[in-house]
Amino acid sequence: MTGRLKDKIAIVTGAASGIGAATAERVAAEGAHTVVADLNLDGAKAVAERIGTAGGSAVAIGVDLGDVESVRAMIATAVTVYGGLDILHNNAAATHLAARLDLPVADADPAVWDDTLRINLRGTMAAIQAAIPHLVARGGGSVINTSSGAGLAGDLSHPAYGASKAAIINLTQYVATQHGKQGVRCNAIAPGFIVTPASSGSEYGPIQETMLRHHLTPRLGRPEDIASAVVFLASDEAAFITGQTLCVDGGLLAHQPYVADLRATTSGQG
């Protein structure tokens, strides 16, 4: 690695597995002192241990994004352990709600909506709110929020999740606007379908095949693709980029909705 984040202090939430784990490991490999934060503390500890074994610097912290005091304690602990904060990657989300309980609007449970917004949106806001004074104290820093393609277009399921991710895009713009002159940049990443252990079971086979038909790339996304985008936005290479949403989705939302069918009709390719 090139050490693009050498001696920076970073927090990655939702870092016990999947995209968050890959991002925490990549951020640490680029030279950052990394706080691996997750509700699953044992999983976070395992990631921090892998980082340490690889020669990086990391500490694991348990955090509940649905609890504002827990979020504030996460920021305070990171500052206490490493002496400041330069990078905050708000990656954690209530995926357990999206997977099982986030029903179509006509059948939606208001309590699930409240919990989804409390964790995904309020938790992100609380982390940013607590982090800003420390970012400013270091002369500025980078906040990267994980949104989703679900926040940019409608789907047949998960409306609460999608609404929360759309709100994160607007929150990103507000933070960039209100704190840019203090040196704080704030951007969002909107992943497409990312293949993780949680999305690799046999039941996901047909979904993966359908998603791949609609991608412009010859493969689906990997956690490392998101990690690379986070490193870029956190680095000085992105010093003039703020208030933006970067789609890391293999071109999923870049084309007309009939492209996959038209391709199959005209060329025989799925």
C-alpha positions in Angstrom: 0.0 0.0 0.0 1.0 3.6 -0.5 0.3 4.9 3.0 -2.2 7.5 1.7 -3.7 7.8 5.2 -0.4 7.6 7.2 -0.8 8.7 10.8 -4.5 9.7 10.3 -7.0 8.6 12.9 -10.1 6.9 11.5 -13.3 5.4 12.7 -15.2 2.8 10.6 -18.6 1.8 11.9 -20.3 -1.5 11.0 -16.8 -2.9 10.7 -17.1 -6.4 12.1 -17.9 -7.9 8.7 -18.6 -7.4 5.1 -18.0 -3.9 3.6 -17.0 -2.4 7.0 -14.4 -5.0 7.8 -12.8 -4.7 4.3 -12.8 -0.9 4.7 -11.3 -1.0 8.2 -8.5 -3.3 7.0 -7.8 -1.2 4.0 -7.8 2.1 5.9 -5.4 0.6 8.4 -3.2 -0.8 5.6 -3.0 2.8 4.2 -1.4 3.9 7.5 -4.4 5.1 9.6 -4.8 4.3 13.3 -8.2 2.6 12.9 -11.1 2.3 15.3 -13.1 -0.8 14.4 -16.6 -0.1 15.7 -19.6 -2.4 15.7 -22.5 -3.6 17.7 -20.9 -7.0 17.4 -17.9 -6.4 19.6 -16.4 -9.9 19.2 -16.5 -9.5 15.4 -14.9 -6.0 15.7 -12.1 -7.5 17.9 -11.4 -10.2 15.3 -11.0 -7.5 12.6 -8.8 -5.4 14.9 -6.6 -8.5 15.6 -6.2 -9.1 11.8 -5.1 -5.5 11.4 -2.6 -5.8 14.2 -1.3 -9.1 12.8 -0.8 -7.4 9.4 1.3 -4.7 11.1 -1.5 -2.0 11.4 -2.8 -0.1 14.3 -6.4 -0.8 15.4 -8.7 -0.9 18.4 -12.2 -2.4 18.6 -15.1 -0.6 20.2 -18.7 -1.7 20.7 -21.3 0.8 19.6 -25.1 0.8 19.2 -26.0 3.4 16.6 -29.5 3.5 18.0 -28.2 4.9 21.2 -26.9 8.4 21.0 -24.9 8.1 24.2 -23.2 5.0 22.8 -22.3 6.8 19.6 -20.9 9.8 21.6 -18.8 7.3 23.7 -17.4 5.8 20.5 -16.1 9.1 19.4 -14.8 10.0 22.8 -13.0 6.7 23.2 -11.4 7.1 19.8 -10.1 10.5 20.7 -8.8 9.3 24.1 -7.0 6.3 22.6 -5.4 8.0 19.6 -5.5 11.7 20.5 -7.8 13.0 17.8 -9.9 12.2 14.8 -9.4 12.8 11.1 -11.7 10.4 9.3 -15.2 9.2 10.1 -16.8 6.5 7.9 -20.4 6.0 8.9 -21.0 2.6 7.4 -23.3 0.8 9.9 -27.0 0.3 9.1 -30.0 -1.6 10.4 -29.7 -4.3 7.8 -31.4 -6.8 10.1 -34.5 -4.7 9.8 -34.3 -4.3 6.1 -33.8 -8.0 5.5 -36.9 -9.2 7.5 -39.2 -6.5 8.6 -39.1 -3.6 6.1 -42.3 -4.3 4.3 -43.8 -2.5 1.3 -45.4 0.9 2.1 -49.0 -0.5 2.1 -48.0 -3.0 4.8 -45.3 -1.1 6.6 -45.0 -1.2 10.4 -44.4 2.4 11.7 -42.3 1.0 14.5 -39.9 -0.6 11.9 -39.7 2.8 10.2 -38.9 4.5 13.5 -36.2 2.0 14.3 -34.7 2.2 10.8 -34.5 5.9 10.8 -33.2 6.0 14.4 -30.3 3.7 13.6 -29.5 4.6 10.0 -30.2 8.3 10.0 -30.1 9.6 13.6 -27.1 7.4 14.4 -25.2 8.9 11.5 -26.1 12.4 12.5 -25.1 11.7 16.1 -21.7 10.4 15.1 -21.1 13.4 12.8 -22.3 15.8 15.5 -19.9 14.3 18.1 -17.0 14.1 15.6 -17.1 17.6 14.2 -15.3 19.4 17.1 -12.5 16.9 16.9 -12.2 17.1 13.1 -12.1 20.9 13.3 -9.5 20.7 16.1 -7.2 18.8 13.7 -7.5 21.4 11.0 -10.3 19.6 9.2 -11.1 16.0 8.2 -13.2 13.8 6.1 -16.7 12.3 6.8 -17.8 9.5 4.5 -21.4 8.3 4.8 -22.6 5.0 3.3 -25.9 5.6 1.4 -27.2 3.1 -1.2 -28.6 2.8 -4.6 -31.8 2.2 -2.7 -31.6 5.9 -1.7 -31.5 7.0 -5.4 -34.3 4.9 -7.0 -37.4 3.0 -6.0 -37.6 -0.8 -5.5 -40.1 -3.5 -4.7 -39.0 -3.8 -1.1 -37.2 -2.1 1.8 -38.8 1.4 1.6 -37.8 2.5 5.1 -34.2 1.5 4.4 -34.3 3.4 1.0 -35.8 6.5 2.6 -33.1 6.5 5.3 -30.4 6.2 2.7 -31.9 9.0 0.6 -31.9 11.2 3.8 -28.3 10.4 4.3 -27.4 11.9 0.9 -29.1 15.2 1.9 -27.5 15.1 5.4 -24.2 14.7 3.6 -24.8 17.9 1.6 -25.9 19.8 4.7 -22.7 18.8 6.7 -20.5 19.7 3.7 -22.3 23.1 3.4 -22.2 24.0 7.1 -18.7 22.9 7.9 -16.7 23.1 4.7 -15.1 26.4 5.7 -13.8 24.7 8.8 -12.0 22.2 6.6 -14.5 19.4 7.1 -15.4 17.5 3.9 -18.4 15.3 3.8 -19.3 12.8 1.0 -21.4 9.8 0.5 -20.9 6.5 -1.2 -23.9 4.7 -2.8 -23.0 1.0 -3.2 -24.8 -1.3 -5.6 -25.2 -5.0 -5.0 -22.1 -6.1 -3.1 -21.3 -9.7 -2.7 -20.6 -10.4 1.0 -21.0 -13.6 3.1 -24.4 -12.3 4.0 -25.5 -12.1 0.4 -23.8 -15.2 -0.9 -26.2 -18.0 0.3 -27.9 -20.2 -2.2 -31.1 -18.2 -1.9 -29.3 -15.2 -3.3 -28.2 -17.0 -6.5 -31.2 -15.9 -8.6 -30.9 -12.4 -7.2 -27.2 -12.2 -8.1 -28.0 -13.4 -11.7 -30.7 -10.8 -12.1 -28.5 -8.0 -10.7 -25.6 -9.0 -12.9 -27.8 -8.7 -16.0 -28.4 -5.0 -15.1 -24.8 -4.1 -14.3 -22.5 -2.6 -16.9 -19.5 -4.4 -15.5 -18.8 -8.1 -16.1 -19.0 -8.8 -12.3 -20.8 -7.8 -9.2 -19.3 -5.6 -6.5 -17.0 -6.7 -3.8 -16.4 -5.1 -0.4 -12.9 -4.1 -1.6 -14.5 -1.9 -4.2 -16.2 0.2 -1.5 -13.0 0.2 0.6 -11.1 1.7 -2.3 -13.6 4.5 -2.7 -13.5 5.3 1.0 -9.7 5.5 1.0 -9.9 7.9 -2.0 -12.5 10.2 -0.4 -10.6 10.1 2.9 -7.3 11.0 1.3 -5.8 14.3 0.2 -6.4 13.2 -3.4 -10.0 14.1 -2.8 -9.3 17.5 -1.1 -11.5 19.4 -3.5 -14.4 17.0 -3.4 -17.2 17.5 -0.9 -21.0 17.3 -0.8 -21.0 14.6 -3.4 -22.5 11.1 -3.7 -20.2 8.6 -5.4 -22.1 5.6 -6.9 -20.0 2.5 -6.6 -22.4 0.2 -8.4 -21.0 -1.1 -11.6 -23.1 1.3 -13.6 -26.3 -0.1 -12.2 -28.1 3.3 -12.2 -26.3 4.8 -15.2 -28.5 3.4 -18.0 -32.1 3.1 -19.3 -34.1 0.4 -17.5 -34.6 -1.6 -20.6 -30.9 -2.0 -21.5 -30.5 -5.6 -20.1 -33.6 -6.8 -22.0 -32.5 -5.0 -25.2 -29.0 -6.5 -25.0 -30.5 -9.9 -24.6 -32.8 -9.4 -27.6 -30.2 -8.0 -30.0 -27.2 -10.0 -29.1 -28.4 -13.1 -27.3 -26.5 -12.1 -24.1 -28.1 -12.3 -20.7 
